[in-house]
């Protein structure tokens, strides 16, 4: 590359970087309040204060019996471990 071409691309790179930086800085500055709006509201005193609730006494329930599956009827699954069936047989 010639020196003039390198200087031209350097100038293009510099200006496009500056324009991109300004755009990204604008996005960051406007996005931060949207992300941290709860924390900003707490710092400025705009956040609603949580209401204090009285503790309730929790009643424990009796544990329910574990459900059982129905028994498998005899002869429904006559597949031995080494037997394979192919489609169409």
C-alpha positions as CSV (number, residue, x, y, z in Angstrom):
1,X,0.0,0.0,0.0
2,X,1.1,3.5,-0.7
3,X,1.5,6.0,2.1
4,X,-1.3,8.1,0.8
5,X,-3.7,5.1,0.9
6,X,-2.7,4.3,4.5
7,X,-3.3,7.9,5.5
8,X,-6.7,7.9,3.8
9,X,-7.8,4.7,5.5
10,X,-6.5,6.0,8.9
11,X,-8.6,9.1,8.5
12,X,-11.7,7.1,7.6
13,X,-11.1,4.7,10.5
14,X,-10.6,7.7,12.9
15,X,-13.8,9.5,11.9
16,X,-16.0,6.4,11.8
17,X,-14.7,5.4,15.2
18,X,-15.6,8.8,16.6
19,X,-19.1,8.7,15.2
20,X,-19.6,5.2,16.5
21,X,-18.3,6.2,19.9
22,X,-20.7,9.1,20.2
23,X,-23.7,6.9,19.2
24,X,-22.7,4.1,21.6
25,X,-22.1,6.7,24.4
26,X,-25.6,8.1,23.8
27,X,-27.1,4.6,24.0
28,X,-25.3,3.8,27.3
29,X,-26.2,7.1,29.0
30,X,-29.9,6.8,28.0
31,X,-30.1,3.1,28.9
32,X,-28.5,3.2,32.3
33,X,-31.5,5.0,34.0
34,X,-33.8,2.4,32.4
35,X,-31.8,-0.5,33.8
36,X,-31.3,1.0,37.3
37,X,-34.6,2.8,37.8
38,X,-35.4,0.9,41.0
39,X,-32.1,1.8,42.6
40,X,-32.4,5.4,41.5
41,X,-35.9,5.7,42.9
42,X,-34.7,4.3,46.2
43,X,-31.8,6.8,46.4
44,X,-34.1,9.7,45.6
45,X,-36.8,8.6,48.0
46,X,-39.5,7.9,45.3
47,X,-39.7,4.2,46.0
48,X,-42.7,3.0,47.9
49,X,-42.0,1.7,51.3
50,X,-42.8,-2.0,51.9
51,X,-45.8,-2.6,54.2
52,X,-45.0,-4.5,57.3
53,X,-47.2,-7.5,57.7
54,X,-47.9,-9.5,60.9
55,X,-46.6,-13.0,60.9
56,X,-49.3,-15.6,60.6
57,X,-49.2,-18.9,62.3
58,X,-48.9,-21.6,59.7
59,X,-50.8,-24.8,60.3
60,X,-49.1,-28.0,59.2
61,X,-51.0,-30.5,57.2
62,X,-50.8,-34.2,57.6
63,X,-48.7,-35.7,54.9
64,X,-50.8,-37.3,52.2
65,X,-50.2,-41.0,51.4
66,X,-48.0,-41.6,48.4
67,X,-49.9,-42.5,45.3
68,X,-49.4,-46.0,44.0
69,X,-49.5,-47.1,40.4
70,X,-52.0,-49.8,39.5
71,X,-50.6,-53.4,39.2
72,X,-49.6,-54.6,35.8
73,X,-51.9,-57.4,34.6
74,X,-50.2,-60.8,34.0
75,X,-49.4,-61.5,30.4
76,X,-49.7,-58.0,29.0
77,X,-46.0,-57.5,28.4
78,X,-44.6,-60.8,27.1
79,X,-41.3,-59.4,25.8
80,X,-38.1,-61.2,26.7
81,X,-34.9,-59.2,27.0
82,X,-33.2,-60.7,23.9
83,X,-36.2,-60.5,21.5
84,X,-36.6,-57.7,19.0
85,X,-39.4,-57.3,16.7
86,X,-39.0,-55.8,13.2
87,X,-41.6,-53.8,11.4
88,X,-43.7,-56.0,9.2
89,X,-43.1,-59.3,11.0
